[in-house]
Amino acid sequence: MAYSAQSSPGFSANFPAPLSDTPTPSAETNPMPSPLISTGTSRFPPNFQPDRMPSPSIRTPAAPSSANGIKTGSPIPHLSTPPGPPIFTSPIRPAAVPFRTSPASPQAIVFSSGSSLPASTPPHFLNASTGLQHQISDVSEDSVPLGESPYVLFSSQKVLKQKKQANVPSLGFGALVSPGREVSSGPQVIQREPHRCPSCGAYSNLYCNILIGSGQWQCVICRKLNGSEGEYVAPSKEDLCHFPELSSSMVDFVRTGSRRPGFIPASDSRTSAPVILVIDESLDEPHLQHLQSSLHAFIDSVSPTTRIGIILYGRTVSVYDFSEESVASADVLPGDKSPTPESLKALIYGMGIYLSPMHASLPVAHTIISSLRPYKSSIPEASRDRCLGTAVEVALAIIQGPSAEVSRGVVRRSGANSRIIVCAGGPNTFGPGSVPHSVGHPNYLHMEKTALNWMEHLGGEAHRQNTVVDILCAGTCPVRVPILQPLAKASGGVLVLHDDFGEAFGVNLQRASARAAGSHGLLEVRCSDDILITQVVGPGEEAHVDTHETFKNDTSLYIQMLSVEEAQSFSLSMETKRDIKSDFVFFQFVVQYSNVYQADISRVMTIRLPTVDSLSEYLGSVQGEIASVLIAKRTALQAKTQSDAVEMRATIDERVKDIALKFGTPSPKSKNYRFPKELSSMPELLFHLRRGPLLGSIVGHEDERSVLRHLFLNASYELSLRMVAPRCLMHREGGTFEELPAYDLVMQSDAAVVLDHGTDVFIWLGAELAAEEGKSAAALAACRTLAEELTETRFPAPRILAFKEGSSQARYFVSRLIPAHKDPPYEQEARFPQLRTLSTEQRTKLKSSFYHFDDPSFVEWMRSLKLIPPEPS
């Protein structure tokens, strides 16, 4: 979704769904279960479950980060079957995945930049006995923390008062909003109706001025004075601190019940959202074997209360019946056209059971998976008939229609937040939404346009039925990403590409089904009148909500969310409309949604930022990583094609130059400008962006870059940061890891290195280390364990590739490192202090291991822009 205030509003983007464990309390006893923590953020300590053992320790020196380079050697021993982990100085916890098939497998742990809530400050209270002028005092009298929240991250902690300085487009101002994020200390829950301003619709909050004698409160958005029906009348301000909305910046207002007619409150086993697997049956034997292994592991991992369905598609659609316990039995529908109402009625009201709780059908599900057979004909993969669109239509009908539950045989409607997971090995080439087998077909462009529209419509229909469609693709056959992407995007799901149906695919299968999802999501954004929202990027579309009968002056922005999940975020770009006179500006974000227990939630987040005149004070408050992610999202939005991406690299260059000209200082000895030291982390992050997979040329196929772009535009802050700039960790003796800049100087022949780039994690072993079998095996096992922890809750789960210095696969690793070996020694030591620990012989050997190529280093790039790089922080 992309929304711009200046142009015709429209939203475009795609969003990966969040990964979080689904709590299981009864719907009747706890409509709002305590949220679980997880998120792949930046500068994060790993977030572990309390009953697990701690991870390998990571040492982070006070040095910048970056990387690029390579050398040769012999193959690494035992890469495919690494030995057990070595003994660590701090013990590590076991991998979370029940299967392992290749050295290129993903797992995940996430980091949270602020998992605990900010200290809240009581509102400003006044006695109602004095005149109104004195009763309503400015909020600036309060000492409250700066605007920090685990749900909302601003690019700066302060706002410039002068419009001309504040609205420098190269730097910009904005926020990343993650409405569905799970944090350890979640918002306080309130089970009553909120107090809202009748004028603008804003909610009462901790920054409101309160008249304790009359209970009136002043809205921070429109400054109107409102009544509280006597609820806020109190003998002292301390008594009002018992109201959560007046003492915390984040609260959840909870209303139980459902918007769905005919909803019957039921236990968790009854309301567990169904998951339907839609499986491509046109697979060759090697792919099918990997897929079956992943599906068996998935079936074993599913919660016993989860209702599951299995559908196969090829030229026909086969819907498997769980009432047959000893044999795999399916009802078959034609795939060349959409199912007719008659055929669906016969299917849904028949004797078959197509959705069944896992506890009642585990053996049957395994039997069905084992019965799958490889494609028999010699037709090439790309030319095989696949009626994916028809299969998804049938899956939606099964979820919506009555289905008998095995446990009692009663007919009941499914709950919301259902999920369809498509396991695809090739393009949709048969039936509705299909394209010809060959792109050389004379009518291909017209048929492609028709297919795009049909898939988008089907995804929209799934969204209206509260069903998310995730498409997990694997294998070597092109799946025609542009055709499938609208289906996943419009439903609130995600499309992910895999090399094969092995471990990475299996992990994503499990995480796709396990992540909790809310429905009916609506995000409201209100700001002080001085602030204008100019653009929104994220998984939603602008909603036209008429609230003027209730709130006469409601000017808030409404965004219809495609789903409410943890791994999502919205990127908001803002400007100031005029010079700001007040000492603070206010922002209120409200997300209304139904959770997995069918409780209606209104999550209210109110943030206050101080305004300043001082440019240096403002620059000191800029959060470089957050600002860089916002810039990256705005840039990637424009990079729809490879040629666009090339143009966007030039805009990054111009942006960095403009920031230096506007906020930097000229060098007294030359015409070059020195980049502002307060923003020292930004140039290197943006350099990684222009070289990396989002804008650079290191991704082989345009489909892959397109998928990465859609993931990035909707990803959480933590995953977004890692996709922009990789995190580099070097293995040390004793099982510890040292965090280093992602420079090619890390490629030391006696070392092992882990490079986390968001959707890929690379393990590199130096040639000298690889030659020592025992040592290399221990280092590899430690690196794999760390990689699994770093990505333990990430969705999509990244692939994990391990290789040796000089191997052909090592180019994936080298291409993501900044080639700092080209810099003079004093620059290398300043930006990569670990070099000082190497002997002269080791440094000589490192220098001789690099090959010459034309890519500039970070320092060379900055100087080519006539800028002086900032000193390492």
N, C-alpha and C positions, 0 to 999 in steps of 0.2 A: 504494500500500500504506500503510495506517495501522495501527499496532499500539499498543495501550495496555496497560500493565501492570495498570491498575486494572479495566478492563472486559474483556469477552470478547475475546481476541485476534483481530484480523482485519486484513487489509491491504487498502488500497484506494488506488490511484493509478495513474498512467500515466506512461510514461517515454520521452522522446526519445532516440534512439540517438546515440552519439558519432560524431564525425567524425574520422577519422584516416586517413592514408595507410597502405595495407597493404604491409608489407615483403615482399620476394620471395625471401629465401634458401631454399635447399633444405631440405625437412623433415628430411632425413637429417643434414645438416651443422649445422643451427642450429635446434633446436626452439623456442628462445626468442629471437627476433630482438630487436635493440635497439629499444626503444620510440621512437616519434617524438613530438615535442612538439606540443601544441596544447591550447588550452582557452580559452573566452571568460571570463576572470576579471575581477575588479575591481582597481583601482589597478595596472594592468598595463602594462608596456612591451610593445609589439607583439612577437610572436615570429615571426621571419622565417627562412626557409631561408637558409643561408649563401651560396648562389650568387645570391641576389636582391639588388636594390638597396635601400637603406634608404628608409623612408617619410618623408612630410613631418614636419618636427619639430613637436612639440606642447609648448607652454609651459603649465605649470600654476602659476598664482599661488596664494599662500597665502590662499585664500578659500573659503567654503562653497559648496555647489552646490544649485541648485533652479531653477523657471521658470513664465510664462503671459501673453498679450495679442496685439494685431494692428492692421493699418491697410490702406489700399487702394492700388491703383496699376494700371498697365497690364500686359498679359501679358508673361512673360519670353520673350525671343527664343531660338530654337533649343534649347528644352528637350528635344525628342525626339532631336535629333542634336547633342550637345555636341561642340565642337571638341576637338582634341588637347590634352593637358594642357600648362599653361604651364611655363616654366623655374622650378624651385624652388631655394631656397638649399640644401636637401639633397634630392637626387634621389629620386623616388618610383618604386616598382616597378609594372610593368604589371598590369592586371586579369587575374585568373586564369580568367575564363570565356570560352569560345570563341565566344559569340554574345551579341548585345545587341538587344533588340527594343523596349524602352520605357524611358522615364525612371524607371519604378518598378521597378528591378531590384535584387536582393540579391547580395551577396558577403560575404566574411568574413575577418577575422583575429582571433585570439583572444589574450587576455592571460592571463598566468599569474601568480598572486600569489606563488608560490614555486616556480619551476621547478627550482631547484637543491636538492639534499638538504641538510638541516641537518648541521652538523658533528657527527660522531659522537664519542662519548666511550667510551674503553675501560671494560669492566666492572670492578667492584671485586674484586681478587684477594687471597687470603690464603693464608698457609702453613698446611698441615694439621697442623703439629706442636703447635699450642696447643690448649687446650680448645675445645669446640664453641661455648660462649658467646662466646668471643673470636674464633673463626674466622669466624663469620657476623656481620659487622658491618652496621650500617644503611647502606642505599644513599645516605642523605643525605650521607655523607662525600664522595661523588663530586661534582665540579663538572661538571654536564651541562647542555646547552642546554635551554631550555624546550620544551614539547611542540609542535613545529612539524613539519609534514609536508605535502608536496604532495598527499597522499591523504586526510589527516584535518585538518580545521580546527575548533578548539574556539572557543566563544564567549568564553572567557576563558583567559588563560595561567596563572591561579592559581585555587585552590579555597578557599572560606571554610571554616574548621574548624567554625564554629557552624552547626548544622543550621537554626535558625530564620532566620538571616540568609541562608544559602545558598539556601534553598528559597523565596525570594520569587517567586511564579509570574509576576508581571508582567514580570520580567526573564528569569528562567529560566537554565538552564545546559544546554549540549548540544554536539553536534558534527555537522559535515557530512562524510560519508565518501564518497569517490569511488574505489571499488575498481579500476575499469578505466581510470583516468586515465593518459594517456601523458605522461611528463616527459622532459626532455633527459637528465638524469642518473638513469636508472632504477635500480631496486633491483639489488643484487648477486645474481648467479645461483649457486645451489648445487645440484649434481646428486648429492645423496645424501639419505637419510632424515633428518628433523629429530629433535632430542631434545625429547620432550614430557613434561610432568609426569604421572605415572600417576594422580595424584589428581584434578586439575581439567582436564587436557588442554592447559594452556598450553604455549607453546613457549619454549625457552631464548632469551635475548635479552641485549642489552648491559647491562641493568640488573641482571642476576642477580649475586648474590655467588657467587664460585667458590672452591672449595678446590683449589688447584693441586696439592697433594700427592696427593689421592685422585681428583680430577676431578669431585667432586660439585658440583652447582649448586643454589641455592635459588630456588624458584619465586617470582616477584614477586606472583602473584595469591593463592595459598593459603599461601605461606611454607614449604611442605614442602621437605625436602632430598632431592634425586634424584641417581641415578648417571648417568654418561655412557658406561658401558662402557669406561672408561679413556681415552676420546677427549680429554677436557679435562685429562688429567694433563700437566703441563708443568714444565720447570725454572724458568720465570719467567713473569710475567704478560705480558711482551712477546710471548712465543711464542704465547699464546692470542689475541692480536690478529689473527692470521692467519685465525681463524674469522670469516667475514663476519657471522654471526648475533650474535657477541659484540662487534662493532665498529660495526655499523650498525643504525639503528632500523627499516630496511626491507630485507627480503630476499625473494627468490623461490626456493622449492624446486621444482625441475623434475624431472618424471618423463616420459620419452618413452613412446610407445605410445598406445593408444586404448581407451576403454571399449566401443567399438562392435565387436561380434563380426564377424570376417571382414575386419577392417581390414588393408589391404596398404600398407605404407609406399611412398610414391610421390613423384615430383618435384612441384614447385609447380604445374606445368601440369596434373597429374593431380588434385591435391587442391583446386584453386581452387574455391571455393564457388559453386554455381550461383545465378543471378539469373533469376527469371521475371517478365516484365512481364505484368500482367493488365489489359487495356485495355478501357475502355468504348467500344463501337462505336455508341452512340446519341447521337452528337454532331452538332450543326449545323456547317455548313461553316466559319464563322469560328473556332469553337473547335477544329475538327479541324486547320485549317491551323497554328494555333499549336502544337497538340499534336505534329503531325508534325515541325515544326521542332525542338521540344525533344527528341523521340525520336531524330531523325537526329543531333543533337549528342551525345546520350547514347550512342548506338551507337559514335560515333567516339571517345568518351572512355574506353570500357570497356577494361580490360586485355586483351591478346590471349589470355591463358590463361583468362580468365573464361568459364565456360559459361553460355550464355544461352538462354532460352526465351521464346516470345511466344504469349499467349493472348488472344483477343477474346471479349467476352461481351455478349449482348443478350437475345434470347429463347432463344438457343442458345449453346453454348460451342465456339469454334473454336480448335483446337490446331494451330499452324503447324509444318510439316514442313520441316526444313532440308536434307533430302536432295535436294529439287528446287531446282536452282541457277538456273534461268532463269525460274521463275514462282513466284508466291506460292500455295502449296498448303496446305490445312488439313484435318484430320479434325474432324468436327462431332459433338457430343454434345448431347442435349436438355438444356435448362436448367430445366425445371419440377420436377425432382427430383434427388436426389443420384445420382451415377453408380453404376451397379451394378458389382459385382466382375467380372462377365463383360465389360462394356463397357471397364472399365479394363484388364483383362488383354489384351483384343484390341488396345487402344491401345498398351500398354507393350511387349507382346511382338511387335508387328507390325513392318513393314518401315520405318516412319517414324523419323526422328531428331528428337526434340523438345527435346533439350538439346545444344548444340554449342559447342565453343570458339570464341571470337570470331575468332581468327586464321584459322579455317577457314570461317567463315560470314559475314564482314562484308558482302560484296555481297548475299547472300541476305537478311540482316536489313534492309538498306536497301530492297531490293525489296519485302519484306513491309510495311514502314512506308509506302512510297510507294503501295502498293495499297489502303490504307484509304480508304473512301468515306464521305461524310456521310450522316446519317440522311435517308431519302427521304420518309417520311410526314409529314403535317401535325399529328400528335399532339403536344400540349404536352410540353416536356421532363420535367416532373414525372410525367407519366402514361405514359411509355415503359417497356417491360418491360426490366428489367436483372436478370440472374441472377448477381449478384456472388458469392453464397455458393457456388453450384455451381462457378463458375470457380475459386475458391480451393481447393475440394476436389480438382478435377482437377489443379491446379498442385502440390498436396502429393503426390498420387499419382505424378506424373511425377518429382518430386524423389526420392521414396523408391524408386521402381521402377527396375529395370535400364534403362539407356539406352545406345544405341550411340554411341561417340565417332567423329566423322568421321575423325579422323586415323588410327585403326587399326581401327575397326569392331569393337572388343571390347566385351563387356558388362561394365560395372562399376557398383558402387554409388556414389552421391554421398557426398561428405564432409559433415561437420556444418556448422553456421553458414550454412545456406542462407538466401536472402532472396526473398520475394515482394513485388513493388511493384505496388500497385493504382493505376491511373490512372482516377479516378472523376469523372464529370460529373453524377451524379444519384444518387438513393436506390436501395437494393436493393428492387425491387418485384415480383420474379418468382422462384419456386422457394424452396428452403430459406432460412430466415432473413429472409424478405421481409416487408414491410408493405404494406397497401393503398396505392394511388396517392393517395387522399384521406384526410386525418385525420378527415374527417367520416363515415367508414365506421362503421356501427353496431357492428361487432365490433373496432374498431381497437385499443382498449386491451388486449384479450386477445391479439390477434395481435402487438402490439408486445412484450408480455411474453414470448411464445413465441419471437419473433425474437431478443430480447436473450439469452435463455438459450441458444439455438442458436448464436448468434455467439460467445458466451463459450466454449461447448464447442469450437467450431471453432478458436478462438484457442488454447485449451489443448492441443488435439491438435497444432497447429502447433508449440507450444512443446515438446511431448514428442518431436517429430520434429526438434528443433533448427533450426526454421525461423522466422524473424522475418517478420511481415507488416506492412509499412508501407502506409498508405492516403493517397495524395496526391490531394486533391479540388480541383477548380477549376470556375470558371464561376458563373453566376447562379442555377442551380437548387439549391434546398435539398437537402442530401444526407442529412438526418435523422441528425445526428451521434450522438445517443444509441444508435442501432442499430449503427452502424459502430465506435464507440469500443471496445466490449468485444472485438471481434476483434483490433484492433491491440494493445490493452492486455494481453490474456491471452497473446499471443504474444511480448511484449517489444518490440513495434514502436511506431510513432507515427502519429497521424493529424494531417494538416496541411491547413489551408484556404488556398486561393489565390484571387486575384481572377480570374485567367485561366490558360491553359496556356502563358503566355509565359515570360519569362526567369526569374522567381522559381521557377516550377514546374520549369523545366529544370535550374536549379542544384540544387534539392532532389532531383531525380531522380538526378543524378550523385552527390551527397553521400550519399544513402541507400544507394546500391549500393556506394560505395567504403569506407564506414566499417567497420573491423574489428570483429568480434563474437566473443566467447567463448561457450561453452555449458557446461551442467551447473554453473552458478554457485551457490556456497553461501557465504554470509557468516556468520562466527562472531564474536561480540563477547564479550569477557571483561573484567571490571572488578574493581578492588579491592572487597572485601566491603562497604566503606562506601558504594558507589555503586549506585543503582538506576536501570535504564533504564525510563522510564515510557511512551515512545511512539516509534514508528518510522514515518517517512513516506518512501516511495520505491517503486521498481519491483520489487517482490517480494512474497512472502507468507511468513508464519511457517512454518518447517519443524519438524516434530516428529522429531528425530533421537535415537535411543536409543543413547547411547555409554557407558552405565553398566557394561557388561561390560568395557570397556577403561579408562574413566576413572570411578572410583567416585564422585567428587564433582563431576562436570561440571555447573555451573549456567549455562553460557553461553547466550546467545541465538543461535538459528540462523535465518537468513533465506534462503529459496530465491529466488535471483535469476532474473528472467525472461530477462535477457540480460546479458552483461558487456561494456559499451561505455563509451567515454570520456565522453560528455556526460551521464552519469547521476550522481546522488548520492543518498545516504540521509541523511535528517535524523533525528538521535537526540536526544530530550529526556531529561534525567537529573535525579535528585535525590540528596541525601545521606540515608542511612538514619538516621544518628545523628551526634552530634558526632564529628569526626575527631580522633584522637589522634596519628596518624603525621604525618611531615613531607612525605610524598608520597602520591599516589594513582596507580595504574597502569591503563592501558587497552591491551588487545591486540585488534587487528582482523585477522582472517584471511579471505581470500577464496580459495576453491578453485574452479578452473574449468579447462576445456580450451580451449586457444587455437586460433587458426585453423590451426595446424600439427599439431593433435591431440596436443600435449604437455600433460600434466596439471601445472598450476601451483598451488602453495600460496604466496600472497603474504602475508607476515607483517609487520604494522606494530605496533610497540610504542611507547607514548608514556607519559611520566611528567610529571605536573604537580605543582608544589609546593603545599602547603597553607599558608594564612596566617590570622592572627587579625585583622589590621588591615583594616578596611573600605575605607579609602582606597587601600591597597595592592592590594586585590582590584579595586576599581573602575578603578584605573589599568591593570590587566591585561585589562580587558574589550575585546574586539575589536568595535567598534560595528557595523561592516558585517556581520560574520558573525552577531552576535546578532540584528540586524534581519532578516536572511534567515531565520534559524530561526523568529523570531516570525511572519514573513510566511507561512512554509510551514504552521505550525500554524493560523494564521488562515484561509488559503485552503482548507485541508482542510475547514473547517466551512462554507465559502461555496459550497454545492452549487447553489443557485439564486440568482436576483437578489434575492429577499427576504432570503435568508441573507446575501448580500453587504452589504445595507443594515444588517443587525444587526451584522455584523462591523466596520463602520466605527465603530459605537458602542463596541465592545469595544476598538478601537485607542485611542479617546479615554480610556477608563477605564484602559487599560494604561499610557499615558503619564502620566496623573495619579498612578497608584499608584507608578510608578518614582520620580517626583519626591517623593512623600510619604515613601517608604521610604529613599531615598538622597540626596535633595536637602536644601536648607536653607531655612528660612522667611525671608522678607524682613523686615527690621526695620521697614520703613515701611508694610507692608501685610500682609494675610492670605495673600498669594500665596506660592507656593513657587518657589524657583529650581531649575531642572533641573540635575542634577550636571554640572559641567564635564567630568568624565572621560568622560561618555557624550554629548558634545555633538553627535555626528553622528547619533545615533539618532532624535531627534524628527523631523528633516527627512526622513529615509528613510521613516519610518512615515507621515508626512504624504503623501509621494509614493504610498505604498501605498494609502492610503484614497481618494486621488483618481484613481489610475491604472486601467488596464483590468481588473485582477484584482478590485477591490472597487468602483471608481467606476462612473460611468454614461457613460463616453466610448466604450464599444464598442456598436455598433449592434444586434447580434443576440445572443441568449442562446447560440446554438450557438457563436459565435465566442468568447465569454467562457468557455464550457465547455472548448473546445479549449485556450485559453491556460492555464486552470487546470490541466488535466492535464499540459501541457508543464511548467508551473512546478513542480508537486509533485515531478517527477522530474528536473528540470534540474540541471546542474552548478552549483556555487556562482557561477561567473562569469556565466553566463547568467541565473541567478536574480537576482543583484544588479542586473543591467541591466534586468530585467523589473520590478523594484521601483522603481528610481529611474533616470531617464535620465541619460546623460552628454552634456554640452553643450560643443561646440568651435566657436570663432569663427575664421573665416579671416582671416589677416593678410597684409600686403604681403610679397612674397617667398616665398609658398607655405607659410608656417608657420601653425600653429594654436594658439590660446590656449584652455585649458580654463577654463570659467567656470561659476558656479552655474546650474542650470536654472531661471532666473527669466525672466519676460517682459521684463525690462530688457535682455535680450540682443537684442531685436528692434529693432536700430538700422538705420535706413533705408539706410545706406551700407555695410552689412555682409552677409556670407554666413555662415550658421550650420549646423552638422551636429548633429543630436540623435539619439543612439543609445539606443533604448528596448527593446533585446533582440530582439523579434520584428519591429520596425519601425525603420527609420532614415529620418529626415526631413532634407531639405536645404531651407533657407529662404533666399530672396534678398530683401533689402530693395528697396524701390521705387526709390530713388535709384541703387543699384548696377545694378538691372535695366535702367534707362534707358540706361546706357552699355554698348552691345552688346559691344564687345571685352572690357571689364573683367569684365562679368558672365559671359561665356562662359568666360574663364580661371578665374574663381572657381568657377563651377559644375563645371568639369572637375576642379579640385583637390579640391573637396568630394566629388565622386563617387569619385575615386580613394581618398580617405581612407575613405569609407564602405565601399568594397570591401575595403580592408585591415582595417578594424576588425572585419569580419564574415567574413573569408576562410575560416576553418575552422568557423564556427558552423553547427550543425544543430539545428533547421531553419534554413535561410538566411532572413534577414528580407527583407521587401520594402523597396525603397528608393524613396521618393517625393520628387520635387523640385517646388517650387512657389514662387510669388512672393508677396510681401507683399500681403495684401488679397484674394487669390484664394479661391475657395470651399474648395479643398483645404487651405488654410493652417489651417483649424480643427483638423485633426489635430495640427498642431504646437502651436498655441496652447493647446489643452486639456491638454497634458502639461507646461506650464510653470507655475510658481507665480506668481500675480499679485502680484508685489512692487511694482508701480507704485502700489498702494493705500497703501503704507507711507510714513511721513514721511521726508523726505530724509536725516536722520541715520541712520535704520535702513537705508535703501537703500545708503548709502555704506559702512556697517559690514559689510553682508552681500554687497555687490556692488562691491568697490573699483574695478573698471574704470570706474565712472561718473565717478570723479575725473579721468580723462583726457579727458573730453568738455568742450567749450566750453559757455558759458552758452546759446548759441544752439542747440547740438545737444541739450542737455538739455531745453530748452523744446520743441523739435520732438518729441523722444521722448515727453515727457509728454503732448503734445496728440494723439499717435497712438493712444492707448488708448481703448477703449470701456468704459463702465461695466457691470459685471455683479456678481452677488451673491456669487460664490465668495470665501471669505476668503483672505487671504495667510497664509503660515506664521506670521508674528508675530501676526496677528489670531486665528488658530486657537489658538495657545498661550495667549494672554490670555483667550480665551473659556473655557479650562479652568482659569483662575485660576492660571496658571503664568507664570514669567518665563523667556523663551527663553534658552538658553545662548548665551554669547558666541561669535561665529564663531571657528573654530580657525585 
